[in-house]
Amino acid sequence: WRNTLNACLAPWPVPPAPTPTPTPAKEALLGEGRQDLLGLTSRTGRILHRSKRGWMWNQFFLMEEYTGTDHQYVGKLHSNMDKDDGNVKYVLTGEGAGNLFIIDEKSGDIHATKRLDREEKAMYTLHAKVIDRRTNREMEADTEFNIKIHDINDNEPKFAKEIFFASVPEMSEVGTSVATVTANDADDQTYGNSARLVYSILQGQPYFSVDSENGTIKTALPGMDREVKENYQVVIQAKDMAGQMGGLSGTTTVSITLSDVNDSPPRFANHSFRVTAVESTEVGGAIGRIKADDPDIGRNAEMDYSIVGGHDMFNIITDQTTQEGVLVVRKGLDYEEKRDYEFRVEVRNTYLDARFVHGLQFKDFATVRVTVEDVDEPPVFTRNPYVIEVHEDTAAGSFVGVVSARDPDAESKPVKYSIDRHTDLERLFNIDSVNGSITTLKALDREMSRWHNISVVATEINNPRQTTRVPVFIKVLDVNDNAPEFAMSYDTFVCENVKAGQLIQTISAVDTDEPLVGHKFVFSIAPANPNFTIVDREDNTANILTRRGGFRRREMSMYFLPVVISDNDYPIQSSTSTLIVRVCACDSRGNMQTCNPEVLPFSDGLTTGALVAILLCVVILLMIVVLFAALRRQRKKEPLIISKEDVRDNVVSYNDEGGGEEDTQAFDIGTLRHPEAMDANKMRRDIIPEMLFPYRRSSPTKDHNGDVRDFINGRLQDNDSDPTAPPYDSLATYAYEGSGSLAESLSSLESGATEGDQDYDYLTGWGPPFKKLAEMYVAKSPDRET
């Protein structure tokens, strides 16, 4: 057998085919090499296989990006078993078989049906075999081979970004690396020069250069100054085919910024500044700003201002935001004392670059002149604050102290004084408005308040808006005007079994006064006291001792012991305090058991207090019983009608609220209408009427009450024949004027549907009482409105 795979193999030498042997042989030529397989069959029928080594043909080469209109020819597959009789069928399988690659079943020619791109897929692996058309049996074993896509220069170099950003310090040396930009070429890196790139600079010379091999951008010009030009646009080109003619290229832009270095010192544009300040400027207040210029930016432009040699009245601080020097007042200014100041200000960079400090002075100087302007200042007190002492026994109207203020202006305007009454609500002090003398209006008491804090106001007479306040602290000095007294309330008792000379209480005293030498109290009692005696302990305390024993509660349950307490200040003050001593029953160790007075028992065992309580309870119960019986005797059921005489004129109240004129269900309002317009009149029977009060009026004469009598008789018959009437007598009152009334009925019931149907002109003839009513309704007359 012999398979021959013919392809476009002109560039590569093909070794000569070996001489075929008489036995069947099998050859396969694949791509670039050749492989011979010889199968030997012995006369006995045993098949022997041996492999004959030689050139290995296992690849086809196919150019990418084929532009022809026909299918691109790949190669030819041929077998020695093919006798050109049409019995051999070539079959192709593997990657792209059937759609990208097709084979002629008879001739074995392989074609590519589509345009191939090596950058998408560089190699395809396929399998070929030979089949007998008649038996459908494989005549040749499955053989694998490759089709490799041959590269052409069809891709230009591409950079990762269209614009790159980079920076380099200004004043950098020549050759300082700025940035590296590289491009990628999709062509085959291992074949030819299709992917061999060369970099060049199209724009940006003579400031920058680029390394042709690796795309590194470097500075090419010395002394590039950011203050002159800060930004540069550099265009870099990458070209394949090693930069030769016909190669493809791509470009990118590199935006290069010169970063700042501190190569420029600060400078004052004007070396002389004039500032005006008013004398009322507060300490620490700003009076002006000065500024130096530094073309650097950021940290390199930060400056620090200072006054050369310092200054007593002024200081300068640096505003870190605006890089300005702010002049502030260090001490209070006084126009009357000094009006002009002059000093020098220095400015220098905060951060220095060691490369540029040589030969340059990174500081500058300027002269500042300050002029103080006069303002109308408020008065100034000679002291602040004032502390004045006064004794508490000072009489009202006495002199306490004096305050003084002056106008600091050159004119020295007059000043008046006053006390802020919000600080002297009790109005204890007064001040002379001219000379500032403070006097008392009331007597002072140190025990009520030891200090009085008031505010004195000084005001310019010519300009009341110029005022100054000063605190005046008045200390009230102590005078011995209070007597000492017990320090606390004592609960003192003496036992019935006490012996003479026994201690029952230790007392002490307090005094609201405060003498300079301290308190010294003297305690004493009447020497003729037969029950108790006192012993002064010389430490502002004293002991109360019993003078005798044998105290009895039955005889005396409580003793009142007056104690005289005196102080040692001048004038001497003394007081008498009473010590209450109770007589109590104690045990053998002196512990109190009870202090209640003993009561002699009665024969039935009840004490007097118990008997009194019992009698009081009995009296109260009797009073309650008598009162209850009297109330029941006086209780009566009130009749429905209080008086049976002349019930016609009695007023009945139903104690129920109706719904107004619109409510016609709760009451039969026909009784309020004119008798000629009533068909039936019924009263409400669901509520028992309550008589409020009788009312009498004079009975009309028989000549004028005929229609009234007929009206009442008709109402009486209706009520008598009403089956729903209550089983008790009731009184009904009707508002009926009678037929003789000139005004007739004043009720709005049964009136016309609209007010426009009635003529109200007759109301004007009713006189002054109905004047207002006539104005209201006559004005609404349809005729008048028309």
VEXSE-432803 format. One line per 10 residues: number of its first residue (from 1); their letters; for each residue x, y, z of C-alpha. Coordinates in steps of 0.25 Angstrom, whole numbers, always signed. Example, Ala and Ser with C-alpha at 12.3 -4.5 7.8 and 13.67 -1.06 7.14 Angstrom:
<marros>
1 = as = +49,-18,+31  +55,-4,+29
</marros>
This chain:
<marros>
1 = wrntlnacla = +0,+0,+0  +5,+14,-2  -2,+27,+2  +4,+40,-4  +0,+53,+2  +4,+64,-7  +4,+78,-3  +11,+91,-6  +24,+87,-1  +33,+94,-10
11 = pwpvppaptp = +41,+102,+1  +44,+89,+8  +52,+77,+1  +45,+64,+0  +54,+52,+2  +53,+41,-9  +43,+30,-7  +48,+16,-4  +48,+5,-14  +35,-3,-12
21 = tptpakeall = +37,-18,-9  +29,-29,-15  +21,-30,-2  +9,-21,+1  +14,-8,+6  +7,+4,+13  +12,+18,+12  +7,+31,+18  +13,+44,+14  +8,+55,+24
31 = gegrqdllgl = +12,+70,+23  +26,+73,+24  +31,+58,+26  +29,+44,+21  +26,+31,+29  +27,+17,+22  +19,+6,+28  +23,-8,+21  +14,-20,+24  +21,-33,+20
41 = tsrtgrilhr = +13,-45,+18  +20,-59,+18  +16,-70,+8  +10,-77,+20  +0,-66,+21  +6,-60,+34  +6,-45,+34  +18,-38,+39  +18,-23,+42  +31,-14,+43
51 = skrgwmwnqf = +32,+1,+44  +42,+8,+34  +47,+21,+39  +50,+33,+30  +44,+47,+29  +32,+51,+37  +22,+58,+28  +11,+62,+38  +8,+77,+35  +1,+85,+24
61 = flmeeytgtd = +3,+100,+23  -8,+110,+19  -7,+125,+18  -17,+133,+26  -26,+144,+21  -28,+137,+7  -34,+147,-2  -38,+138,-14  -52,+135,-19  -50,+120,-20
71 = hqyvgklhsn = -47,+110,-8  -33,+111,-4  -25,+98,-7  -19,+92,+5  -13,+79,-1  -15,+65,-6  -17,+51,+1  -14,+39,-8  -13,+24,-5  -6,+13,-13
81 = mdkddgnvky = -19,+5,-11  -26,+15,-20  -25,+9,-34  -33,+21,-40  -45,+11,-42  -54,+19,-33  -55,+9,-22  -47,+17,-12  -53,+27,-3  -45,+38,+5
91 = vltgegagnl = -51,+42,+18  -47,+54,+27  -50,+56,+41  -45,+65,+53  -45,+81,+56  -53,+88,+45  -55,+76,+36  -68,+78,+28  -69,+93,+30  -55,+99,+30
101 = fiideksgdi = -48,+88,+22  -54,+78,+12  -48,+67,+4  -51,+61,-10  -56,+47,-7  -50,+42,-20  -37,+50,-22  -33,+53,-8  -32,+68,-10  -33,+77,+2
111 = hatkrldree = -39,+91,+2  -42,+102,+12  -56,+107,+10  -54,+120,+19  -44,+131,+21  -36,+127,+33  -29,+136,+43  -17,+131,+50  -20,+141,+62  -33,+133,+65
121 = kamytlhakv = -27,+119,+63  -13,+116,+59  -14,+101,+56  -24,+90,+53  -23,+75,+56  -30,+66,+46  -31,+51,+43  -31,+44,+30  -35,+30,+26  -38,+22,+13
131 = idrrtnreme = -51,+13,+12  -55,+3,+1  -67,+8,-5  -72,-6,-8  -70,-13,+5  -70,+0,+14  -57,-5,+20  -45,+3,+24  -34,+1,+14  -24,+9,+22
141 = adtefnikih = -24,+12,+37  -27,+25,+43  -16,+35,+41  -14,+49,+49  -8,+61,+43  -8,+76,+45  -11,+88,+37  -4,+100,+42  -8,+115,+38  +3,+122,+33
151 = dindnepkfa = +4,+137,+38  +4,+149,+30  +6,+164,+36  -9,+167,+37  -9,+173,+51  -4,+187,+55  +2,+189,+69  -7,+194,+79  -5,+201,+92  -13,+198,+105
161 = keiffasvpe = -19,+212,+106  -21,+224,+97  -15,+234,+107  -5,+231,+118  -2,+241,+129  +12,+243,+135  +19,+253,+143  +34,+257,+146  +40,+267,+155  +43,+281,+149
171 = msevgtsvat = +58,+284,+147  +61,+269,+145  +74,+265,+139  +75,+260,+124  +71,+245,+123  +62,+245,+135  +52,+233,+133  +38,+238,+132  +29,+226,+128  +30,+213,+120
181 = vtandaddqt = +19,+211,+110  +18,+198,+102  +9,+193,+90  +5,+178,+87  +4,+172,+73  -5,+160,+71  +4,+155,+59  +13,+143,+61  +25,+146,+70  +33,+134,+66
191 = ygnsarlvys = +32,+136,+51  +38,+147,+43  +37,+162,+47  +22,+163,+47  +22,+166,+62  +36,+172,+64  +33,+186,+69  +41,+199,+69  +37,+212,+77  +39,+226,+73
201 = ilqgqpyfsv = +34,+240,+77  +25,+247,+68  +22,+260,+77  +29,+265,+89  +43,+268,+84  +53,+274,+88  +47,+272,+102  +46,+257,+103  +52,+245,+96  +48,+230,+95
211 = dsengtikta = +56,+217,+95  +53,+210,+82  +53,+196,+88  +46,+197,+101  +37,+210,+100  +43,+217,+112  +41,+232,+111  +52,+241,+117  +55,+256,+118  +64,+261,+107
221 = lpgmdrevke = +65,+276,+111  +71,+281,+124  +65,+292,+133  +50,+290,+129  +43,+300,+139  +29,+297,+143  +26,+312,+145  +29,+314,+130  +22,+302,+125  +15,+291,+133
231 = nyqvviqakd = +8,+281,+123  +14,+274,+111  +7,+265,+101  +16,+254,+95  +12,+245,+84  +19,+231,+84  +18,+222,+71  +20,+207,+71  +23,+201,+57  +25,+186,+54
241 = magqmgglsg = +34,+179,+43  +45,+185,+51  +42,+199,+47  +44,+196,+32  +36,+201,+20  +22,+195,+19  +21,+192,+34  +8,+195,+42  +8,+205,+53  +0,+210,+65
251 = tttvsitlsd = +1,+222,+74  -2,+227,+88  -2,+241,+95  +6,+243,+108  +1,+255,+116  +14,+259,+124  +13,+269,+136  +25,+275,+142  +23,+274,+157  +27,+285,+166
261 = vndspprfan = +40,+287,+174  +43,+298,+183  +52,+306,+173  +46,+319,+175  +47,+328,+188  +35,+337,+193  +36,+351,+189  +28,+363,+193  +22,+371,+182  +22,+384,+190
271 = hsfrvtaves = +32,+385,+201  +25,+396,+209  +11,+394,+215  +2,+404,+222  -9,+399,+232  -19,+407,+240  -24,+402,+253  -35,+408,+263  -31,+409,+277  -43,+401,+281
281 = tevggaigri = -38,+389,+275  -38,+377,+285  -26,+370,+288  -24,+359,+278  -32,+366,+268  -27,+367,+253  -24,+380,+247  -19,+376,+234  -13,+366,+224  +0,+366,+216
291 = kaddpdigrn = +4,+355,+205  +16,+351,+198  +16,+343,+185  +22,+330,+182  +21,+323,+168  +22,+310,+174  +10,+302,+178  +6,+293,+190  +16,+290,+201  +27,+298,+193
301 = aemdysivgg = +18,+310,+194  +16,+310,+209  +21,+322,+216  +24,+327,+230  +23,+342,+234  +30,+348,+246  +33,+362,+252  +48,+364,+251  +52,+366,+266  +38,+364,+271
311 = hdmfniitdq = +29,+376,+275  +22,+379,+288  +9,+384,+282  +7,+376,+270  +9,+361,+265  +7,+355,+252  +2,+341,+249  +1,+332,+236  -12,+329,+230  -10,+315,+225
321 = ttqegvlvvr = -21,+315,+216  -18,+328,+208  -3,+329,+212  -5,+343,+217  +1,+350,+229  -9,+355,+238  -6,+366,+247  -12,+366,+261  -12,+375,+273  -3,+369,+284
331 = kgldyeekrd = -7,+380,+295  -18,+391,+295  -16,+403,+287  -17,+417,+292  -18,+428,+282  -15,+438,+293  -2,+431,+297  +4,+427,+283  -2,+429,+269  +9,+423,+260
341 = yefrvevrnt = +17,+410,+259  +27,+404,+249  +34,+390,+249  +39,+381,+238  +33,+367,+234  +41,+355,+229  +35,+344,+220  +41,+331,+217  +38,+317,+212  +34,+307,+222
351 = yldarfvhgl = +41,+295,+214  +54,+297,+206  +60,+288,+195  +75,+286,+198  +77,+286,+183  +73,+300,+181  +77,+307,+195  +91,+310,+190  +92,+324,+183  +77,+328,+186
361 = qfkdfatvrv = +71,+335,+198  +58,+328,+201  +53,+340,+209  +49,+354,+207  +46,+367,+216  +36,+378,+216  +33,+390,+225  +19,+392,+232  +14,+405,+237  +2,+405,+246
371 = tvedvdeppv = -6,+418,+249  -15,+418,+261  -28,+425,+259  -36,+432,+271  -50,+427,+275  -60,+431,+286  -56,+422,+297  -65,+419,+309  -61,+423,+323  -50,+416,+330
381 = ftrnpyviev = -50,+413,+345  -38,+415,+354  -40,+401,+359  -46,+388,+355  -52,+383,+364  -55,+391,+376  -55,+384,+390  -62,+392,+401  -64,+389,+416  -75,+394,+425
391 = hedtaagsfv = -80,+390,+439  -94,+384,+440  -98,+394,+450  -96,+406,+440  -109,+414,+440  -117,+417,+427  -111,+428,+419  -96,+426,+424  -84,+427,+415  -79,+413,+410
401 = gvvsardpda = -69,+417,+399  -66,+424,+386  -63,+420,+372  -56,+428,+361  -56,+428,+346  -51,+437,+335  -52,+439,+320  -39,+434,+314  -42,+443,+301  -34,+456,+299
411 = eskpvkysid = -47,+464,+302  -49,+457,+316  -64,+458,+315  -72,+458,+329  -77,+445,+335  -89,+441,+343  -91,+429,+352  -102,+420,+355  -105,+406,+361  -110,+395,+353
421 = rhtdlerlfn = -123,+392,+361  -123,+378,+355  -111,+375,+365  -118,+383,+376  -132,+378,+376  -134,+381,+391  -129,+395,+389  -119,+395,+400  -110,+405,+394  -110,+419,+387
431 = idsvngsitt = -99,+426,+379  -96,+441,+376  -97,+442,+361  -87,+453,+361  -75,+449,+371  -78,+434,+371  -80,+433,+386  -88,+421,+391  -97,+422,+403  -107,+412,+410
441 = lkaldremsr = -122,+413,+408  -125,+403,+419  -118,+397,+431  -109,+385,+428  -110,+371,+435  -97,+362,+433  -105,+350,+438  -115,+352,+426  -104,+354,+416  -89,+356,+418
451 = whnisvvate = -86,+361,+404  -93,+370,+395  -89,+370,+380  -94,+382,+372  -90,+388,+358  -87,+402,+357  -89,+408,+343  -81,+420,+338  -88,+428,+326  -83,+439,+318
461 = innprqttrv = -92,+451,+319  -91,+456,+305  -91,+441,+299  -100,+432,+307  -97,+420,+299  -82,+420,+304  -84,+413,+317  -75,+405,+326  -78,+395,+337  -70,+392,+349
471 = pvfikvldvn = -73,+381,+360  -73,+387,+375  -72,+376,+386  -77,+381,+399  -73,+373,+411  -82,+375,+424  -73,+374,+436  -78,+367,+448  -83,+374,+461  -87,+367,+473
481 = dnapefamsy = -102,+369,+472  -107,+354,+474  -108,+346,+487  -103,+332,+488  -113,+321,+489  -114,+306,+490  -107,+299,+479  -119,+289,+478  -132,+284,+484  -129,+275,+496
491 = dtfvcenvka = -137,+263,+500  -133,+263,+515  -139,+253,+525  -136,+250,+540  -138,+236,+546  -147,+234,+558  -136,+226,+565  -125,+237,+562  -115,+241,+572  -110,+255,+575
501 = gqliqtisav = -99,+260,+567  -102,+251,+555  -99,+256,+541  -112,+257,+533  -109,+266,+521  -97,+273,+514  -101,+286,+507  -94,+295,+497  -97,+308,+490  -96,+315,+476
511 = dtdeplvghk = -95,+330,+473  -97,+335,+459  -87,+346,+461  -72,+344,+458  -63,+351,+468  -48,+353,+464  -43,+345,+476  -53,+334,+475  -65,+330,+484  -65,+329,+499
521 = fvfsiapanp = -78,+325,+505  -82,+326,+520  -94,+317,+525  -101,+319,+538  -114,+316,+545  -121,+322,+557  -113,+318,+570  -126,+316,+578  -130,+304,+569  -133,+292,+578
531 = nftivdredn = -133,+282,+568  -122,+284,+558  -108,+291,+557  -99,+294,+545  -84,+293,+543  -77,+301,+532  -66,+293,+525  -59,+305,+520  -60,+299,+505  -73,+306,+502
541 = taniltrrgg = -80,+294,+508  -86,+292,+521  -91,+280,+530  -105,+279,+536  -105,+271,+550  -115,+267,+559  -115,+274,+573  -124,+264,+580  -130,+250,+578  -144,+245,+580
551 = frrremsmyf = -151,+250,+567  -166,+245,+566  -174,+246,+553  -187,+246,+562  -182,+259,+568  -176,+266,+556  -174,+259,+542  -166,+271,+536  -157,+282,+541  -153,+295,+533
561 = lpvvisdndy = -139,+299,+535  -135,+313,+531  -120,+314,+526  -114,+328,+524  -103,+328,+513  -94,+340,+511  -83,+343,+501  -70,+350,+503  -70,+361,+492  -73,+376,+493
571 = piqsststli = -84,+379,+496  -87,+366,+504  -100,+359,+499  -107,+348,+507  -120,+340,+506  -128,+331,+514  -131,+317,+508  -140,+307,+515  -136,+293,+517  -148,+283,+519
581 = vrvcacdsrg = -145,+272,+528  -155,+260,+528  -156,+250,+540  -155,+236,+535  -155,+222,+541  -142,+215,+539  -136,+202,+541  -124,+199,+551  -114,+203,+540  -120,+217,+537
591 = nmqtcnpevl = -127,+213,+524  -140,+220,+522  -153,+211,+522  -165,+220,+521  -167,+235,+524  -183,+235,+524  -189,+241,+536  -195,+231,+546  -211,+232,+547  -218,+227,+559
601 = pfsdglttga = -228,+215,+555  -243,+215,+558  -250,+204,+565  -256,+198,+552  -242,+198,+546  -244,+210,+535  -237,+222,+535  -243,+236,+534  -239,+238,+520  -245,+225,+516
611 = lvaillcvvi = -258,+229,+522  -259,+242,+516  -256,+236,+502  -268,+226,+504  -278,+237,+508  -274,+245,+496  -277,+233,+487  -290,+231,+493  -294,+246,+491  -290,+246,+477
621 = llmivvlfaa = -299,+233,+474  -311,+239,+481  -309,+252,+472  -309,+244,+459  -321,+236,+463  -329,+249,+466  -325,+256,+453  -329,+243,+445  -343,+243,+451  -345,+258,+449
631 = lrrqrkkepl = -341,+256,+434  -351,+245,+432  -362,+252,+439  -360,+264,+430  -360,+257,+417  -372,+258,+408  -376,+254,+394  -378,+267,+386  -391,+268,+378  -391,+269,+363
641 = iiskedvrdn = -399,+282,+365  -395,+291,+377  -408,+299,+377  -422,+294,+373  -427,+308,+372  -427,+315,+358  -419,+305,+351  -421,+312,+338  -410,+321,+340  -400,+311,+346
651 = vvsyndeggg = -387,+309,+338  -383,+295,+335  -369,+291,+331  -366,+277,+324  -351,+278,+326  -348,+273,+312  -341,+280,+300  -348,+279,+287  -342,+280,+273  -346,+294,+270
661 = eedtqafdig = -357,+298,+260  -352,+287,+250  -356,+276,+261  -371,+273,+259  -370,+259,+265  -367,+261,+279  -378,+271,+282  -391,+275,+275  -388,+289,+272  -401,+291,+266
671 = tlrhpeamda = -405,+297,+280  -396,+309,+277  -403,+312,+264  -415,+321,+261  -428,+314,+265  -433,+316,+251  -421,+308,+245  -422,+296,+254  -429,+283,+251  -424,+275,+263
681 = nkmrrdiipe = -417,+278,+276  -410,+268,+284  -400,+269,+295  -388,+261,+299  -392,+250,+309  -379,+243,+311  -373,+252,+321  -379,+256,+335  -379,+271,+336  -373,+278,+347
691 = mlfpyrrssp = -379,+290,+353  -369,+301,+354  -376,+313,+360  -390,+318,+360  -393,+331,+352  -406,+339,+354  -411,+350,+345  -423,+358,+344  -435,+351,+337  -440,+357,+324
701 = tkdhngdvrd = -454,+363,+324  -465,+355,+318  -467,+364,+307  -453,+362,+301  -450,+347,+304  -460,+340,+296  -451,+334,+286  -441,+330,+297  -452,+323,+305  -456,+315,+292
711 = fingrlqdnd = -441,+312,+290  -439,+306,+304  -452,+298,+303  -448,+292,+290  -434,+288,+296  -441,+282,+308  -450,+274,+300  -439,+269,+292  -431,+265,+304  -443,+258,+311
721 = sdptappyds = -446,+249,+298  -431,+246,+296  -429,+231,+300  -414,+233,+302  -416,+244,+313  -409,+240,+326  -418,+236,+337  -415,+248,+346  -419,+263,+344  -409,+271,+336
731 = latyayegsg = -408,+286,+333  -406,+291,+319  -402,+305,+315  -405,+311,+301  -398,+324,+295  -411,+330,+289  -413,+344,+287  -427,+344,+283  -434,+349,+271  -434,+363,+276
741 = slaeslssle = -419,+365,+275  -414,+375,+264  -401,+367,+262  -408,+354,+261  -399,+342,+263  -384,+345,+263  -380,+331,+261  -373,+327,+248  -381,+314,+248  -391,+313,+236
751 = sgategdqdy = -384,+324,+230  -381,+325,+215  -371,+316,+208  -362,+327,+205  -360,+341,+211  -362,+347,+198  -377,+343,+198  -380,+353,+210  -381,+368,+210  -374,+374,+223
761 = dyltgwgppf = -377,+388,+221  -387,+388,+232  -376,+386,+242  -372,+401,+240  -385,+405,+247  -383,+397,+260  -375,+408,+266  -361,+409,+272  -360,+395,+279  -361,+389,+265
771 = kklaemyvak = -352,+398,+258  -340,+389,+257  -349,+377,+252  -355,+386,+242  -341,+390,+237  -338,+375,+235  -350,+370,+228  -354,+383,+220  -340,+383,+214  -342,+369,+209
781 = spdret = -356,+373,+202  -356,+367,+187  -361,+380,+182  -350,+388,+189  -339,+379,+184  -345,+380,+170
</marros>
